[in-house]
Amino acid sequence: KNLNISFIVKKKLGLNAPQRNFIKRRLRNIMTDALKHININLNYSYLLISKNSLLQTEYKVIKETIFKDFERIK
C-alpha cells in the first residue's frame, strides 16, 4: 500500500513561491521522520493544510505538534 499525504500552502496567505516551498519542504521532512517513528495507517489519505505562522514557528515545535496529531489519529 502507498501512503498518500498532500500538503497545501495557499497563495492567500500572502506568501511568495519560495516561502510556500520552504513550508512544504519542512512538512515533507517532518513526515518522513514521522513515518519512521509512528505507526501511520496506510489505508487513509492525509491532507496537511498549513497556516501562515509556520514560517515563524520553530521546526521543533511544528514537529512535536504534527507527531501529537498523528498519534491521536491512530
Residue frames as a rotation matrix with the C-alpha (Angstrom) as fourth column:
LYS 1
0.576 0.817 0.000 0.00
0.817 -0.576 0.000 0.00
0.000 0.000 -1.000 0.00
ASN 2
-0.418 -0.690 0.591 1.11
0.668 -0.674 -0.314 3.53
0.615 0.264 0.743 -0.68
LEU 3
-0.170 0.285 -0.943 0.86
0.808 -0.508 -0.299 6.40
-0.565 -0.813 -0.144 1.73
ASN 4
-0.101 0.220 0.970 -0.91
0.774 -0.595 0.216 9.42
0.625 0.773 -0.111 0.28
ILE 5
0.073 0.050 -0.996 -0.11
0.792 -0.610 0.028 12.72
-0.606 -0.791 -0.084 2.01
SER 6
0.172 0.037 0.984 -0.87
0.782 -0.613 -0.113 16.10
0.600 0.789 -0.134 0.46
PHE 7
-0.386 -0.358 -0.850 0.50
0.781 -0.618 -0.094 19.43
-0.491 -0.700 0.518 1.61
ILE 8
0.336 0.559 0.758 -1.44
0.829 -0.558 0.045 22.62
0.448 0.613 -0.651 0.94
VAL 9
-0.411 -0.397 -0.820 0.01
0.643 -0.765 0.048 26.11
-0.646 -0.507 0.570 1.27
LYS 10
0.468 0.752 0.465 -2.39
0.865 -0.282 -0.415 28.65
-0.180 0.597 -0.782 -0.19
LYS 11
-0.428 -0.552 0.716 -1.38
0.724 -0.683 -0.094 31.79
0.541 0.478 0.691 -2.04
LYS 12
0.456 0.739 0.495 -3.98
0.251 -0.641 0.726 33.64
0.854 -0.207 -0.478 0.01
LEU 13
0.607 -0.290 -0.740 -1.61
0.786 0.079 0.614 33.53
-0.119 -0.954 0.276 2.98
GLY 14
0.968 -0.225 -0.111 0.32
-0.240 -0.960 -0.147 36.33
-0.074 0.169 -0.983 1.29
LEU 15
0.266 -0.908 0.325 3.44
-0.055 0.323 0.945 34.24
-0.963 -0.269 0.036 0.79
ASN 16
0.277 -0.245 -0.929 5.60
-0.953 -0.192 -0.234 34.18
-0.121 0.950 -0.286 -2.29
ALA 17
0.738 0.115 -0.665 6.61
-0.394 0.873 -0.287 30.93
0.548 0.473 0.690 -4.01
PRO 18
-0.286 -0.906 -0.311 9.95
-0.177 0.369 -0.912 30.40
0.942 -0.206 -0.266 -2.16
GLN 19
-0.624 0.114 0.773 8.22
-0.780 -0.146 -0.608 30.79
0.044 -0.983 0.180 1.21
ARG 20
0.506 0.860 0.068 5.46
-0.855 0.510 -0.089 28.36
-0.111 -0.013 0.994 0.24
ASN 21
0.514 -0.389 -0.765 8.05
-0.236 0.793 -0.561 25.84
0.825 0.469 0.316 -1.00
PHE 22
-0.584 -0.745 0.322 10.03
-0.474 -0.009 -0.881 26.27
0.659 -0.667 -0.348 2.23
ILE 23
-0.171 0.623 0.763 6.94
-0.945 0.116 -0.307 25.35
-0.280 -0.774 0.569 4.27
LYS 24
0.786 0.495 -0.371 6.23
-0.598 0.761 -0.250 22.33
0.159 0.419 0.894 2.06
ARG 25
0.054 -0.852 -0.521 9.85
-0.246 0.494 -0.834 21.12
0.968 0.173 -0.183 2.39
ARG 26
-0.653 -0.247 0.716 9.62
-0.724 -0.073 -0.685 21.43
0.222 -0.966 -0.131 6.16
LEU 27
0.244 0.856 0.455 6.38
-0.902 0.372 -0.217 19.45
-0.355 -0.358 0.864 6.26
ARG 28
0.698 -0.043 -0.715 7.74
-0.435 0.768 -0.470 16.74
0.569 0.639 0.517 3.94
ASN 29
-0.355 -0.929 -0.102 10.83
-0.360 0.237 -0.902 16.38
0.863 -0.283 -0.419 6.09
ILE 30
-0.499 0.257 0.827 8.75
-0.854 0.016 -0.520 16.08
-0.147 -0.966 0.211 9.26
MET 31
0.589 0.808 0.002 6.50
-0.790 0.576 -0.210 13.45
-0.171 0.123 0.978 7.65
THR 32
0.335 -0.537 -0.774 9.46
-0.310 0.713 -0.629 11.29
0.890 0.451 0.073 6.58
ASP 33
-0.748 -0.571 0.338 10.60
-0.466 0.089 -0.881 11.40
0.473 -0.816 -0.332 10.21
ALA 34
-0.154 0.791 0.592 7.08
-0.943 0.061 -0.328 10.61
-0.295 -0.609 0.736 11.42
LEU 35
0.619 0.392 -0.680 6.88
-0.652 0.740 -0.167 7.53
0.438 0.547 0.714 9.19
LYS 36
-0.237 -0.815 -0.529 9.98
-0.181 0.572 -0.800 6.13
0.955 -0.094 -0.283 10.89
HIS 37
-0.942 -0.265 0.204 8.73
-0.207 -0.018 -0.978 6.72
0.263 -0.964 -0.037 14.45
ILE 38
-0.390 0.887 0.246 4.92
-0.673 -0.091 -0.734 6.49
-0.629 -0.452 0.633 14.29
ASN 39
-0.795 0.246 0.555 2.78
0.453 0.849 0.272 3.65
-0.404 0.467 -0.787 13.04
ILE 40
-0.536 0.574 -0.619 0.66
-0.620 -0.765 -0.173 5.52
-0.573 0.291 0.766 10.48
ASN 41
0.060 0.674 0.736 -2.38
0.239 0.706 -0.666 3.84
-0.969 0.216 -0.118 8.92
LEU 42
-0.853 -0.501 -0.146 -1.73
-0.047 -0.205 0.978 3.48
-0.520 0.841 0.151 5.19
ASN 43
-0.435 0.763 0.478 -5.41
0.885 0.459 0.073 2.97
-0.164 0.454 -0.876 4.34
TYR 44
0.570 0.665 -0.483 -6.14
0.611 -0.736 -0.292 6.69
-0.550 -0.129 -0.825 4.55
SER 45
0.001 -0.521 0.854 -5.16
0.753 -0.562 -0.344 9.78
0.658 0.643 0.391 2.59
TYR 46
0.125 -0.055 -0.991 -3.89
0.866 -0.482 0.136 12.65
-0.485 -0.875 -0.012 4.70
LEU 47
0.309 0.030 0.951 -4.19
0.631 -0.755 -0.181 16.34
0.712 0.656 -0.252 3.91
LEU 48
-0.096 -0.415 -0.905 -2.00
0.919 -0.387 0.080 18.84
-0.383 -0.824 0.418 5.78
ILE 49
0.517 0.325 0.792 -3.17
0.604 -0.794 -0.069 22.43
0.606 0.514 -0.607 5.39
SER 50
-0.398 -0.822 -0.407 -0.62
0.891 -0.241 -0.384 24.96
0.218 -0.516 0.828 6.54
LYS 51
0.782 0.528 -0.330 -1.01
0.603 -0.776 0.188 28.27
-0.157 -0.345 -0.925 8.30
ASN 52
0.693 -0.491 0.527 0.95
-0.025 -0.748 -0.663 31.46
0.720 0.447 -0.531 7.84
SER 53
0.729 -0.366 0.579 2.55
-0.681 -0.295 0.670 31.02
-0.074 -0.883 -0.464 11.27
LEU 54
0.889 -0.400 0.222 4.62
0.391 0.916 0.086 28.05
-0.238 0.011 0.971 10.06
LEU 55
0.490 -0.745 0.453 7.27
0.304 -0.342 -0.889 30.44
0.817 0.573 0.059 8.73
GLN 56
0.135 -0.418 0.898 7.94
-0.689 -0.691 -0.218 31.95
0.712 -0.590 -0.382 12.17
THR 57
0.823 0.265 0.502 7.43
-0.559 0.535 0.634 28.80
-0.101 -0.802 0.588 14.26
GLU 58
-0.222 -0.954 0.202 10.46
-0.909 0.277 0.311 26.73
-0.353 -0.115 -0.929 15.20
TYR 59
-0.261 0.007 -0.965 10.94
-0.669 0.719 0.186 23.42
0.696 0.694 -0.183 13.40
LYS 60
-0.952 -0.197 -0.236 10.95
0.027 0.713 -0.701 21.52
0.306 -0.673 -0.673 16.70
VAL 61
-0.637 0.769 0.046 7.55
-0.375 -0.258 -0.890 22.92
-0.673 -0.584 0.453 17.72
ILE 62
0.022 0.625 -0.780 5.97
-1.000 0.027 -0.007 22.08
0.017 0.780 0.625 14.35
LYS 63
-0.498 -0.317 -0.807 7.39
-0.416 0.904 -0.099 18.56
0.761 0.286 -0.583 14.52
GLU 64
-0.991 0.130 0.035 6.04
0.021 0.404 -0.914 17.96
-0.132 -0.905 -0.403 18.05
THR 65
-0.333 0.925 -0.183 2.60
-0.688 -0.371 -0.623 19.22
-0.644 -0.082 0.760 17.04
ILE 66
0.051 0.326 -0.944 2.39
-0.927 0.368 0.077 17.01
0.372 0.871 0.321 13.95
PHE 67
-0.763 -0.379 -0.523 3.64
-0.176 0.901 -0.396 13.98
0.622 -0.210 -0.755 15.89
LYS 68
-0.848 0.500 0.177 0.98
-0.171 0.057 -0.984 14.54
-0.502 -0.864 0.037 18.59
ASP 69
-0.055 0.879 -0.473 -1.74
-0.909 -0.241 -0.340 14.88
-0.413 0.412 0.812 15.97
PHE 70
-0.072 -0.008 -0.997 -0.76
-0.725 0.687 0.047 11.68
0.685 0.726 -0.056 14.17
GLU 71
-0.968 -0.220 -0.120 -0.56
-0.065 0.685 -0.726 9.83
0.241 -0.695 -0.677 17.49
ARG 72
-0.545 0.833 0.096 -4.16
-0.458 -0.199 -0.867 10.90
-0.703 -0.516 0.490 18.17
ILE 73
-0.031 0.533 -0.845 -5.32
-0.996 0.054 0.071 9.72
0.084 0.844 0.530 14.74
LYS 74
-0.816 -0.318 -0.483 -4.27
-0.321 0.944 -0.078 6.13
0.480 0.091 -0.872 15.49
